[in-house]
């Protein structure tokens, strides 16, 4: 039997489908993990997915010292791990008996500032992260004649494959192992990969593991330091890392430039020109007047002008060259311009790759290899995507000369559609990204677009004016790729000496703008330019910075906390915030991948860099802590207290762990307000941030994937008041021989809405209501459960609902989305089993990874 090890379950299933002689492979389970059995040329094969990394790097609990063997740690199995702790760090016995100090070493499990220098030099162990999958892997390996690693082909994928092989070797040390490398999960690619197996690239795996170790060390030490610098407050763990911190520094640097920017005044003279059948914009030939007097003098000549004379008409054609193929960074930037964040782009791209719609999405390459069947892909797009068929026909007519970017690698081709699968089966986000990729691919095979520029020189009362227009004369590649294309600005057909009407000529006072903030797409490009992160990690690093609230909004703004952390680190350990140091370590890891350096040497080099900065950070811990504390308070502020005038801030209840808004004057001032649930809250600035009715702060509430709204935080404010509304009569009370009215009510304490019977103490009848939207009683009851039916006015129109969340009609709707009533019970049973299995896996995972949770901050 041959064992195929893929990175994820869906990839294992897809490989089995593509290689199987009999078409559909047999779905099976080993313990509770799905595997796929099939035959190839009559031989039995089985494939399984790993769910990503099955081993997780971690630190031991202690570093111990012995006069004979020096510093060392022990694994759970009693294995001795030497620790290369510098001689400059103190050795036991220590004067202090309190942790982290031990009679024979240092405890590094607990978060103590004194242990951080030792943590920097701690050995690293790898614990099982997926015990159940490792169990299945070993079970299958014992029965296998050979093993094929079929994980993604990059550093991380090679490391995942190497870790899996190490588990295989524990039970089958002599089983032959090989590597299958493919760039798309389609039959031709996968078949070719398994026909041309290679050896696992140990250097590439070591480079991936080097990154894993370095990021663990830097992330753990810096995150613990920042958290311990000012423990408590409004935040919890404060994340930092080798790549995360200089990336944040880029955003903070741009914000500092914006704040330091001194605007300069300038003036513009603009108006409208018109002929009998069209209007167009005209402007003074001097685009910006920096002298107000000169601007006013020119304006005085044209202020009352009604006509202008065409002095000159010039036309010029220019070619717009087609774009180069997508790599990861350019895909993220293009998708961000279409409203898809880099992190979401990569999640969607991964799903498209796993489903066989696109090639591998984590690449640097921007040159199609000669072996890529461009014509075959175009034919596939033509037959599978009717909307693209006319463009595909033109591409196939030739000449088909693909564009080339500056980066050419041999691991994977640029991101491109495979030309297989039915795009109509994709959901909204998937379809949007797939169309972007498919159209970019077609554009790279087409000719340039021709744009004709027309410029009119106009005399208006002796002052020179101009008007310009661009028209797409020959669409070229733009027929396939309209993204970023400006609308045609057609000027009327005019000749020298023609007279036009002019009107609405105005003198506008303006100021120069500060440098623009980064969009998420631009930040990804800047990270690539500065050598920060990799194609696989940049999007997740930006997402992490948002998660820990160092960044907000898009275009990106740093929070006060993010700025405070960078300012403090820049003062006390400036190298941590610079891209140069991170780029230096990344270059080290590239040498490991090329076999020019060793993993041990590169990791030790990174430890030395971190240790060289840590002393200064520890010395100034209190200074940095105060800066963080002030920034956290500023970020948490939502307004001023209407009672005492002090700051109202977001707080977390020690009892419920829920959020609320409270006064910084507590306990002298007891003003508190509830926080709307299910929304992201941000304060409003200026007059809009103060309620005119009650003086409490007004906030902006952003529901997930819904339109934002504004409201006063005070539930008792007249702006939040809703009168009680009778929506029906209580069915339970009627059956008990009494009368009860069902009343829709909004709580003044919590702001929540619900329907409750007037005899609630006896019948306990209550129904929740949507948080927003005007309610209307219909007088109708649900035919399924007898609960009242109400209408809720939403932004999308009226929404008619039964208020009973346990109504049988809701269960029917859920079932109808499946594959019919007959299959629903089976499906439900499977889901129940899956939930139990997941729960077991999660429990096991929590047990093994509990001590690393806080360490696993992003790079």
N, C-alpha and C positions, 0 to 999 in steps of 0.2 A: 504493500500500500504506500502511496505517496501522500505526504502531508503538505498542504499549501497553507502558509501563514500570511494572512492579509492584515492590514492595519485596522480595518473596521469591519463590522459584520456585513454591511451592504456591499463592500468591495469583495469579500469572500463569496457572497452569493452571486455577484455579477461575474466573477472569474469562473465559478462553477458553471454558470449558464453558458458562458462563451466557449469553454473548453470541452464541455460534455459531448460525448458521442451521441447520446440518446436525446439531446435537447434539454429538457427540463431535469435538473438534478433532484435527488431525493433529499427532502428536508428531514433532518434528524436532530437529536439532542444528546449530548454527552453531559451527564448530570443535568444542569439547568441551562446549559449554553448551546445555542444553535450551531450546528455544523451542516455541511452540504456534501453529500456523497454522490459521486459520478464516476463514469469510466472514460478513459482516453486510450484509444487503440486497444480496447479490451482489458486494460489494466485498471485496478481499483484506485481511485483518488478520493481524498477528503479535504475540504477547505474549511478554515475557521478564521474569525476576526478577533482582533486583540482589544478593541476599545481604546486604542492609543497606547500610551505608556503603561506597561504592566509592573514596572519597578519605579520607585520614587526615591530620589536622593534625600538624605536626612543627616542630622548630626546625632552622635551618641549623647547620652545624658551627662557624661562626665569625661574630663581629661585627667588622668592620674599621672603621678610622678614616682619613679623609683630610681634610686641612686645608680643601680646597675644598668637598667634598660632605658632610663630617661623617661620622656613623656610618652604616654600611650593611652589608648581607649580600648574597651572591651565590647564586643558585640553581644547580643542576647545568647548566642551559641558559645560564648567564651573565647572567640577568636581575638587575638591581640592585633590592634591596629596602631602602628607607630605614628606619633604626632611630632612634626618638625617645628616645635615651639621655640622661638628665639631665646637666646640666653638672657636677654635683657628683661624678660618678664619674671616676676618673683616666683620662687618655688616654695613648696611647703617645707617645714611647718609655718603657718601664718599666725600673726598675732590675733586676728579676729577669728572667732569660732562660728560666726554667723554666715549663712549662705550669701554668696556662692562659694565661700571658702570651706574646704573639707580638710580633714587631717592629712590626707594623702593626695590632694589635687584640687580641682575646680569643678563646681557644678555649672554646666552651661545650659541646662534645660530651662531653669528659671530665668526670667528676664531681669538681669541685674547689670548695671553699668560696668561694675568691676570685672564682669566675665567677658565683656565684648572683645578685649584684646586677645583673649584665649580662643574665643569663638572664631576669630579670623583665621586661626591656624589649626582649627579642629579637623580631625579626619572626617571623611564622608562615607556613610554607609548607604546601601541601597536596599530598601524594604519593599516587600510585595505591596503593590497598590491595587492589584486585581487578583486576589487569592483564588477565586473561583475559576477565572480564566487560566491561571497558571496550572491549576489542578487538571483542567481539561487538556491543556497543552501537553503536560507530562504524560497523561493517560494515552493520548494519541501517538506521542513520540515513541513510546515503548513498542507500539505495534507497527511502526513505519519502517519501510526499507530505505527511504530517503526523504529529505525535507527541503522544501523550496520556500525561501523568504520572498514574499511578494508585497512588501510594504511600499509606501510612497518613496520615490527616488529623490531624496534630499538628505541633508544632515540629520534632521530629526527622524525621518523614516528609516534611515540606515541604523540609527541608534536604537530605535524601537525593534527593528529586526535583530540587531546584535543582542539586545537584552533577551528577546524571545529565544534566540539560539542558545544563550547561556543557560536558560532554564531547561531546554531540550537536552543539553550536554550533561545535566545532572542525572538524568535517567537513561540516556542513550549516548554515551560519550563517543562512540565510533560511527554513528549514523552519518552517511554522506549528506552534505548540505550545500545548496547553491542559491543563487540570487536571480530573480526575474525582474527586469526593469522595463517599465512601459510608461507612456506619456498620456494615454487615453484609455478608458475602459470600453474599448470597442474590439470586435473580434479580430480584425487584422493586426492591431497593435499587440493585444494580449497573446495571440497565437505566436506571433513573431518573437515576443519576449520569452515565452516558454520553450520555443525551439532553439533559442540562443542564450542559454543560461550562463551566468558568470559567477565569479566569487563575490562574497560579501566584502565591501570596501571597509576594512578595519580603520584606516586613516580617517575616512569620512565619519564613521561612527564615533571615533575618538574626538573628532572636532565637535560633534554634536554633544557628546558627554562633557567636554571641556566647557562649552557654553552653559550647560545645565549646572555644573558645579560652581562656575564663576558667578552666575546669576543668583544661585542659592546663597553663596557666601556674602555677596554684596547686599542682596536684598534683605537677608536676615540681620546682618550687622547694622545697616543704616535704618531699617524699619524699627528695630528695637531701640536704637539710639534716639530717633525722633520721637518715638512713643514715650520713652522714659524721660526725655528732656522736660516734658510737662505732662505727667500722667494725669488722666481724668479730663475735666473740662467738658466741652460739648462733643469732641471727637472721640474716637476710639483708637484703633491702630492707625498710625500715620505712615503710609507706605513710602518707600524710596528704593532706588535701584540704580544699577550701572548705566542703563540706557534711559530709564524713566526720568531720572533727575536732570540730565542735560537736555532731554526733550522738553521738559517743563521749563527749563532755563531759556530755551528759544522763544517760547510764548511770552515769558516774563520780560525778556529783553525787548521784544517788539512792543509790549505794553508800556515799558519805560520810555521807549522812543516816542510813542504816541503822547504820553503825558508831558514829555520834555519839549514836544513840538510847539513852536511859536508861530501861530498862523500869520500870514501876510495878506493884507488887503489887495484886492484887484477888482477891476470893473470890466464888464462885458456889455457890448451893444448888440442886441439881437432883435429880430422881428420876423415878419412873414411876407413872402412874395406871392403873387397870384396872377394867373392868366384867366381866361374865360372859363376854363374847365378844370383847373387844378390849383392847389396851394402847396407851397414848400417853404422850408426854413431858410432864412438868410442871416448872415452875421457880418460884423465889421471885419475888414481884412486884418486888423490888429486883434488877435484872439484874446489878449489880456492887456488891459491898460493898467500899468502900475502907478501912473500919475493921475490922481483924481481930476485935477484941473484939465489935463489933456482930454480925459474921457468926457468931461462935461462940455468942453468946447466942441468936440466932435459930435456929441449928442445934440447940441443946440442947433446944428446945421440940419439934422435929419428928423428932429422931433416931430415936426408937422408935415414931413414929406409924404406924398401920396403916390408918387411914381418913381421908377428907376429905369435906367437904360442899360441894356446888355452891351458891355464893352468887348467881351471876348468869350468864346465858347471853346473849351478844350476837352478832348477825350483821350483816355489812355486805357489800354487793356493790360491787365496783370494776371499772371498765373498763380493759382494757389495749389501747391503741391499736395498730393495725397499723404495721409498720415502713415507712420511706421507701425508695424505690428505691436500689439499690446504685450507688455510685460506686467508684472504684478503692480508696480507703482503707477504706471500710466493708466492701468485699468481702474485702480482705486481713485485716481484723480478725476478721470472721466466720469465714473459713476457718482462721485461726490457732487459733481456739477449737475447731475440729474437727480439729486436728493437722496442718494443712497450712501450712508456713512461707510468709511473704509472697513470697519469691523463687520458690518452687515454685508458688505460686498463680498468679503472673504467667506462668510458663512453660506451665502447663496452660491458663490462660485464653487465651493466644495460640494454642495448638493448637486449642482449641474454636472460636475466632474464625475461624481459617484454614479450618477444616472446615465453617463455616457454621452451627454450633450456637448461637453467642451473638453479640451485637453487639460492637462495638469495646470492649476492656476497659480502656483508659486514658482515663478521663473524670473530670471534676469534677461534672458535672451530676447533680442528684437530682430532676429534674422531667421527666416524660414529655412530649414535644411532642404537640400536638394531631393532628399528621399520622401518629403511630404507630398502626398498626392493632392495638389491644389485643385486640379480639375475635378477629381472625384468628389471632393468636399463641396465644391460649387454645385455640381449636379445633385448631390444629396440635399443641399439647401433649396435648390429649385423645386424638387419634388416634395419636400417636406414642409416648405413655407411658401404658400401661394402669394403672400404679399411681397416676397423677395424674388419671385420667379422672373418678372420682367428685367430686373437688374442682373440676375444671374445669367439670363440669356445674352445680355450685352457683354458680360465678362467672358463668357464662354466663346463669344465671337472673336475675342482677342483684340490686340495682342495682350497676353497675360504676363505682365512683368511686375513681380512683387517688389514693394519698397523694402529698404533695408535700414535698420536702425544702427546705432553705434556699438551696441553690445552683442557679441556673438559667442555663445557657449555651446557645449556639446551634450549637456545632460537632457534638457527638454526643449522642444520648440516653443516659440511664442504662443500665447494663449489664443486659441482659435476654436471655432465650432467644429464638431466632428462630421456634421452633415447627416447625422443619424438621430433617430428618435422623433417623436411628434411634439413640436413646440406647443401645440394646443393643449397638451396635458399639464403644462406648467401653470403655477399660480401667478399672482400679480407681480411680486418682486422678482421671481425667477424669470418670468417672461420679459420683464423690462431689462434685466441684466443680459439675458441671452440675446435679445435683439441688438443691444449695444455691441456685444462681442461679434455677433454674426455680421452686422453692418460694418463694423471696423475691419473685419477680415476681408469683406468684399471691396471695401474702399482701398485697401492696400494693393489690390490687383487691378485698379482702374487708373485712368489718366488724370491729369490735373484739371481743376475747374478754372474757367476763364471768367474774370470779373471785369466789367467795363466801368471805369470811373469817369463821370462827367463833372466838369467844374465850370461854373458860370462866374465871370467877373462882372460886377454890376456897379454902375455909378448912381448913387442916391444923393442928390443935392450936393454934389462935389465930393462926397466921402466914398471911399472904395469899400464895397461889400462883396461877399462871395456866397455861393451856394454849391454844395456838392451832392452827388448821388452815386450809389453803387448798384449795378444791375448784374445778376448772374446770367451771362450770355450763354456759356456752355457749362452745364452742371458738372460734367466729368464725374469724379468720385463723389461729389455732393449728392448725386442721385441716390447713392446708397447710404451716405453718412451725413445727415442733415444737422447733427449735433453742433451747437455753437454757431450756426449760420445766421447772420444778421438778415433781417427782412430787406427786400429790395427797396431802395429809396429812389424811385423813378422821377427824374426831372422832366418837365415838358419840353417838347421840341422847340428850341428857341435859336435865333440867329443874331449875329452882331447887328446892333442898331434897333432891335426890338425893344418896345417899351412895356414894362410890366407894372402892375399895381403893387404898392407896398403899404403895410399897415401894422399896427401893434408894435411899433419899434420902441424898445425900452432900454433904459440904462440900469443894469443890474449890479449891485454891490455884492461881492463874494469874498471868501477867504480860502487860502490854500488848505488842503486837507492833510492830516497826518498820515503816516504809512498805514496801509490797510492791515487789519488783523488777518491772521492765517485762517483760511477755511481748513476743514479736515483734510481735504484733498491736497491743498498746497503744503500743509504741514508734513504729510507723507512724503511729498517730493523734496521738501527741505531736509527731512531726516535722511533720505537717500543721498542727497548732495553732501551732507556732513558726515556720512558714514555711520549714522546712528541706527542700530537695529538691523534686521534683515527683512527680506521680502515677506517672510513668514510671520514676523513678530511686530512690525510697525503698527499695524492696525490695532492689535490687542494692547499695545502699550498706550496708544491714545485713548482707547476705551477704558483702560485701567485708571488713567489720570482723571477721566470723568467720574468713574465710580468712587474714587476716594475724594472727590470734590475739590481737586486742585484746579480743574478746568470747568468752564460752564459756557453755554450758548454755542452757536455756530453762525457766523465767524467766532473763533475761539477767544475767550477772555480768561485770564487767570483769576482765581479767587484770591481773597486777601490771604488765606492760609498758604496757597501755592506761592504767592509773591514773598511772603514772610520766610518760608522755608528756603527758597532760592537765595534771597538776600542774606540770610544768616549763614547758609552754607558757603556762599560766595565770599563772605567776610572771613570765615574761620577755616575753610577747606576749599579754596576756589577750584582746584583741579577736578573735584567731583562734579562740578556743574559744566565742565567744558566738553565739547564733542571730541576733542583731540585725544583725551585719555581713553575714551570708549572706542574710538577708531583704532587706537594702538592695540587694544586687547582683541578687537575683531580681526585685525591683521595677523595677530598671533595665532588665532584659531584657524585662519585660512592656511597658514603654514602647516598646521597640524593636518588639515585635510589633504594638503599636497605632499605630506610625508617629510616635510623639511624641519619639523620641530616635534617635540613630544608633549603629550597631554600633561604629564607631571610638571614639566618645566613651565608651561604656559599658565597652569593653575597657580603654581607657586609665585610666578611673576605678578599675577593679579592680587594675590594675598599681600605681597610686599607693598604694592601700590596703595592698597586699602589701609594697611597698618601704618604707613607713613602719614596718613591724614587723620587717623583716629585719635592720636594723642591731643591734637589741637581741638578737636571736636569735644572730647571729654572735658578738657580744661574749661571750655566756654559753654558747658551744658546749660547752666542757669540762664545765661544771656539769651541763648537760642530759645529756651523754654518760655521766657517772658514774651519774646517776639511771636512765638506760635500762639500763646494764650490770647494775646491781644487780637491777633488775626482771626482766630476761631470765633471770638466774640463778635468781631465785625462781620464775618460771614453769616453768623447766626441771626443778626439783627433783622427784624422785619418792620420796625417802626418805633415810635415813641409812645410811652404809656400815657393815656389820656388822664390818668389820676395823679401821677407824681412826676411825669416828664422824663423819667429814666428810660433806658432802652428796653424794648420788648424783644426777646430773642427766642429762637427755637430751642426747646429743651426736651430731654428724654426722661420719662418717669422711671424712677428707680424700682418702683413696684411692678408696673405693667410693661415697661420697656417701650411704651407708646410715646409718640411725639405730642407736644403741646406748646403753646406760646405763653411764655411767662415773663414777668417783670424782673429786671436786674436789681430792683429795690427790695426784693424779698429778703427777710420776712416782714419788713416794715410795710411793704406794699404787696397785697395778695392778688393782684390782677392777673388772671389767666384766661386763655381762650383755647377752644379745641382747634385742631388742625383737620381740614377736610381729608377724608380718607381716599386712597387710590389716585392721588394727584401729586405732581411735583410742585412745591410751593416756592415762589420767589417774591420778594418785596417789590412794590411799585415806588418810583422815585418822584420827588417834587409834590405838587399839589394833588396829583392823582393818587399818591400814597396815603392820603389822610381822608377818612370818611367825613363828608360834610354834615352828616346827620348826628353822629355820636362821637367823632374825634378819634376813633380807634383806627389802626392801620388798615389799609386796603391791600390785598395781595393778588398776585396772578397765580392761577391754578392751571396746571397743564396735565390733563388726563393722558393716559397712554394712547397714542395714535388717534387722538380726538382734538377738537378745536379748544384752545385755551379760553378761559373766562376769568373775569375779575370779580372780587367780592370783598365785603367788609369782614374782618375776622370775628367781629362780635355777633354771636347768634341772636342776641336780643335787639340788635339794631333794626330800626324800622325798614331798612332796605332788605333785610333778610326775612321779614315777617311774612308769614303765609297764614291766612285764616283757615280754621278747621273746615273740613268739607265732608259732608255725609255722602258716602259712596254706596251704601246698601244696608241691608239688615243681616244680623248674625244668624246663620243657619243652625249653629250649635245651640244657641239660646232658644230658637224657635222649636227645635226638637225637644228641648227641656221644658217647654211650656211657658217661656217668658219672652219678653221683647228686649232686643239689644240692637243698637245702631252701630254700624261700622263707620268710624270717623278717621279721615286722613288728617294727620297732625305732624307738625314740624317741631322738634324739641328745641327749646330756647337754650338748653344747657349744652347739648352736643351738636346741634344743627342737623341731626339725622331725621329722615322722614319715614313714617310708618303708618299703617292702618291698624286701629285697635278698637275692640268692642267696648261699649260703655259699661258692660258687665265683665270686664277683663279679669277681675279678681276671681270670678266664678268659672268662666268658660275658657280663659287663657287663650283666646283667639287673637292673633296678631300677625300682620303681614308686612314685610319690608317693602320700601318703595325706592325707585331710582333717586339719586341725590339731587337731580336738577330736572327742570321742565315743568311747565304749568300743567296741573292736573284737571281733568274733566271727568265728572261722574257720568256714566252712560245709563244707569238704572238697570243694566243687564247683569246676568250671572253666568258663570262658565257652565256649559252643559256637562262637563266632565266631573267637576268637583263642587260646583255651587258657590265658589268664591266670586266676589264682584269683579267685573271687567271695567277697567278705566282706560282713559286715553291720556298719554303723556306727550306734550308738545316738545319736539326736539329740533335741532338744527336741520335735520333731514326731513322734517315733517311730522305729522301725528303718528304716534306709536300706540297701537291698541294691544293691551296685555291683560292676561289673567294674573292677579296679584299673588296667587298661591304658588310658591316656588316648588312645591311637591305635587303639583297638578299632574295627573296621568298624561295629559295632552303634551306636556313638555318632554316626558319620556318617549312618547311616540315620535316626536320631531327628531330627537336625538337618534333613535333607532332607524328612522327613515333615511338618515344620511349614510347608513352602512349598506350592506349588500342584501337587504331583505330580511324579513322576520325570521326565516329559517336559520340564517347565518348569524343573527344577532346574538342568540344565546351562546353559541359557540364562541363568538367574538368576545362577549362579555366574560365568559369563563376564562378565555385566554388572557384577557386583560387582568382579571383577578389574580391568575397564576403569575403573570408577569410582574404585577405589583408586589406580590409576596417575595418573588425572586429578587426583585430590585431592592426591596427592603432588607433582605438578608445580605445582599452584596454591599448595600450602603452601610449596614451595621458593621460588616467586616472591614470595609474601607475606612470607616471612622475610627475603628480600633487601631488600625495600623498607621493612620496618617494624622491622628489627633494632634500629635506634638509638632507637626510641621505646618499646621494650618496658617498660623500667623507669619511663618517664614516665607510662604510661597507668594510673595509679592512679585509683580511682573518685573521685567528687566529694569 
